[in-house]
Amino acid sequence: MTAFHILLLIGGYFIVLLLISYFTGKNDSNEDFFKAGKQSPWYLVAFGMVGASLSGVTFISVPGWVDASQFSYMQVVFGYFLGYLVTAYVLLPIYYKQNVTSIYEYLDTRFGFVSYKVGAISFFVSRVLGAAFRLFLVAIVLQQFVFDSWNVPFEITVILSILLIWIYTFKGGIKTIVWTDTLQTLFMLVSVGLSIYFILNKLEWTMGDFLGSTELSKYSKTFFTGDFFAKNHLLKSFLGGMFVTICMTGLDQDMMQKNLTCKNLKDAQKNMVSFSFVLVFVTFVFMLLGALLFIYAEKYQIATPLMDGSPKSDLLFPEIALNSGLGITVAITFMLGLIAAAYSSADSALTSLTTSFCVDFLGTAKKSEIAAKKIRRKTHIGMSILLIIVVISFKYVLDRNVIDGLLTVASYTYGPLLGLFSFGIFTKYQIKDKYVWMVALASVLIVLTLAKIPPELLSGYQFGYELLPLNGLITFIGLWLIRDKKTTLSTNNQTL
């Protein structure tokens, strides 16, 4: 498959997205952009959220991580499942009861202005970095397999990628994304299924042969319980995964904005529960794909592609799909799956960043519809430019597998959100709101310091994704220390 053919495929794909945008963005109101008029069918949201949650990171980086970590990522995914249930039955009722547009409005009601802004800033930083991780992944694939052959700079690749997202989301916003995510999830799952089918066919295996093979057994160890000090220990991974989900889904405007487009709380909860079952199964399929890729690469002596002179396991899947002779069907479905996976998360991230900045920082809810719409459009452009700058910078600073990097960043940036919401939900205390930013900053700095301690100074203990709940706990303790002992929810007549 040539670079020109890939560009034609991308062009056709985006024409379809633009058609969806045309029909869903006719109203061009802030109500549709932010909440889709609260008319989204729950099953449509659930299916679309699979693609948005997996993203290009899962599509490429999870299979590429199997060689280094085997199936240990499933320990994190089982934690995700419990986190989704907490989100469905603890957090969603709060958001629907308060009828929020931005979920961080809860912090304003519960604690005050500073807490509200700290929560919004924590999300903003987290989502910018998270979206940039995902966009960076698809950009390096397009660069490696398309634009390098035409000597197009990486920076131009990034600009074009984000420009395309802006074009189809600037009117319809979340209303458009609910529908485009559904299409993108379908493309992604079909791509993975066909890739597995054709690779097995080339290896002359059935699925049963593969599952029972000694080759798979070299990659399929899932539970690691022997060394508690190791980063991938079961308990640490499970708890880290649970809190990652609570934060990156339940306390994240991006993911919750989709849930808040459902007609009512019951539909939103059905969406979340059904989505969680599907996500665990689909992620396991991705792990199987990863093992299959490395088995195939070993048999046919396919080297892991290099990026800036170093092996990049994230690029193994595209290398095999596009350049190993599996046929045009695999190449086409891979590119469609990659584009769908990457943009299904990136487009909603751009929309949620626009929503949060408009509502949480610019106060568009208090402005006229005409003024608010103008602000929203300018903000949408500004968020696009910001993402371009951050994605480009990643080329020069990122030195690890993308999924690992994404989860590590979440450990730092989502901790204050976890602490704030936990304190608000599980205690009745008010706090001295003006000091909250100090608590949040101190918590992040403490966790950063802990993460930098060499394992040999801790008897070999390695911090992993448990840094996220630890960050939240430190924030919680800090809020406890600045609580107002004389003022509680009952005295202020506030409710959750």
Buried (B, 14 or more C-beta within 10 A) or exposed (E): BEBEBBBEBBEEBBEEBBEBBEEBBEEBBBBBBBBBBBEBBBBBBBBBBBBBBBBBBBBBBBBBBBBEBBBBBBBBBBBBBBBBBBBBEBBBBBBBEBEBBBBBBBBBBBBBEBBBBBBBBBBBBBBBBBBBBBBBBBBBBBBBBBBBEEEBEBBEBBBBBBEBBBBBBBBBBBBBBBBBBBBBBBBBBBBBBBBBEBBBEBBEBEEEEBEEBEBBEBBBEBBBEEEEBBBBBBEBBBBBBBBBBBBBBBBBBBBBBBBBBBEEBEBBBBBBBBBBEBBBEBBBEBBBBBBBBBBBBEEEEBEBBEBEEEEBBBBBBBBBBBEBEBBEEBBBBBBBBBBBBBBBBBBBBBBBBBBBBBBBBBEBBEBEEEEBBEBBBEBBEEBBEBBBEBBBEBBEEBEEBBBBBBBBBBBBBBBBBBBBBBBBEEBBBBBBBEBBBEBBEBBBEBBEEBBEEEEEEEEEBBBBBBBBBBBBBBBBEBBBEBBEEEBBBEEEEEEE
